[in-house]
Amino acid sequence: MRQAIEASGLPDGPAESAQAAGTPAAPPMVLWNHRWEHDKNPEEFFRVLFSLQEGGLAFRLAVVGEQFSRYPRIFDEARDKLAEEIVQFGYVEDRAAYYRWLRQADIVVSTANQENFGLSIAEAAAAGAYPLLPQRLSYPELIPPEYHGACLYDDNNELENRLAELISRSFTAPQGPFRGYAHLQLAVSDRKIRYSVF
């Protein structure tokens, strides 16, 4: 059985990242576009950001994933501790507005412990965000093998080091390897995910 999922609402045209536009004053934007649930492991994500903040790294943070009435308390802690970095904190229901945030993001991170397809990552990567993902679940199948070394991490320490490196690069924005593609198709066939951009 074959099923195709297409992120057809993604925008054409150049990325809207401040760095991509050549404005050096704005730090890179890190994106969380996942559900506010324990299986997405937000504790690991925010603890890494807390550590980077304590280390003096400048970054912006957009948290745009779907939230529910009950959610992990780490989100409340993050809202307080990362107040200076936050540019958006809360579910963006309007799809056009959501895609605008995707286009502005420089880096999208997943720390998920459960993921079926990785659609939120696929959308962000197709919009231009640099994906930084755990080497588990569906991610090694979602990302083409030639990008595994650049996009996949093994543990929390590697995640922190790789994210710090991406944030602190002295040149313009870390360009996502899939930046500029208007459409992204995930074809699910025989329990494998095939990734293609066109």
N, C-alpha and C positions, 0 to 999 in steps of 0.2 A: 504494500500500500504506500503510495506516495502522496505527500501533502505539501503544498507550498505556502509559506508565510511571507508576505511582502510588506516591507515598511514603505508603502507608497506615498505617505504624506511627507516624507523628508524633502527638505528644500533643495533646489538647485542653487548654484552660484557659490560665491566665495564664503569662507567661514567668517563668522562675526566676532571671533575671538579678538580681544584687544591686542594681543601680541601679533596675531596674524595680520591685523590691520596696521601694524608698525608702531603701536603706542607702547613704549617701554615702561610707562609708569604703573600699569596695572599688573599685579602678580598673576601667575597662572591660576586658572579656575579649575578646581577639583569638583567632580560631579558625583552625586549619589542619586540615581534615578530608579532605585529598587523599592519594593514594598517595605514598610516599616514593621518588619516581623523578625522574630528570633532566627528563623532559618536563613536569613540573609546576613546574619552575623554582624550586625552594626557595632557591637562592642569592639570587635577587632579593628574595624574601620576607624572609629572615632579615637580609640586609644593610640593608634598610629598618628592620627592628626594631632592629638594632644601632645605627643612626644615631639613632633616636628615643630609645633608652635613653641613649645618650651625651648627648643633648640634655636629659635629665632628665625626660622624660615618664613618668608612672606608668601601667602597664598590666599586665594578667595575660595569660598565654598558655596555650592548650590546644592541643596537637598530638595529634590523635586518629586520623589517617589510617593506612591499612594500610601496614605496613613489611615488608620482606623481608630476607633474610640479607645481601644486598648492597644498599647504599643510598648516596646521596651523602654525603660526609664533612661537608658543611655542617651536618648534623643533630647530629653530635658536637660541633662548634664551638658551635652554638646552645645545646645542653644545658649547656655550661660557661658561656658568656657571658651567657645569659639565665636562669641558675638562680634568681635572685630573683623573676623574673616568672612562671616556670613553675608552673602548677597541675596540669597533666597533660601527660605526654610519653611517648607510646607508643600503639600501636594499641589501640583499645577494641573488643574482639570482641563482647561482649554487646550486642545491639541496644538493650535497654532502657537500659543504662548510656550507650551512644552517644547516644541521644536526650536523655538528661538533660544531657549536655554541650552538645548543640545548643541546648537551651532556655536554658542558662546563658550562652551566647555573646552578646556585644553586637555584634561585627563579624566577618564572615567575609571573608577575602581570598583571591583567586586571582591567581597570577602565571603561570599555565600557558602553555606554548608549544604544547601539544596538548590538545585537549578535544573529545570527540564530542558529549556531551549536557549536561554540567554538572550531573549528578544530585546530587553532594555539595553544590554551591552551592544547588541548588533545595531540598534537604532543610533546610539551615541557614537559608535565607531564610524558608521556610515555618514553621520553628520560632521565628523572630523575629530572627535575626541580620541586621544591616545588611550587604548585599553590596557589596563594593568589588572591581571586576573590570576586567580589561583590555578595551579596546574592540577586540576581535578574536575570532577563533574563533567559537564558538556563542553567546557571551555577549550580543551585541547582539540576537540573536533570542530568547534566554531571558528577558531583562528587557524588560518592556513599554516602548515608546518614551517614554512620559511620565516614566519613571524613569532614562533614559539619562544625563542631566546629573548626577543625584545619585549614580548607582551605577557609572558607567564612567569609567576613566581612560585617558590616552593614552600615558604614559611613566613611567619610574621616579620622576622628580622630582614629577610630579603624584600618583603613588601615595603617596609619602612625605608630601607636603603635605596631601593629603586625609585620610590616616590620622591624621596629627598633629592635624588639625582635629577629626576625630571623637573621638579619644581625649581631647582637652583641652577639649571643650565643658563649660561651667560648669553647664549644667542637667543633668537626669537622663540616663539612658542614651540614646545615639543610637538612636532607635526604627527598626527595620527597616521598610520600607514594607509588608512582607507579614506582620508580626508578628500572631500569634493565629490564623492559619489552620491548621486541623487536617489538611487534605489539599492536595496539590499534584499536578496532572496535567500531564505533558508529552506532547503529542500530536505525533508525528513524521509528517509528511505531505508528500510531494513535496520532500524534502530541507529542509524548514523545520521549525523547532521552534515550536510555539505554546504559550504559557505561560498558564495560567489557575489562579486560586485560587478555591476555593468553600467 
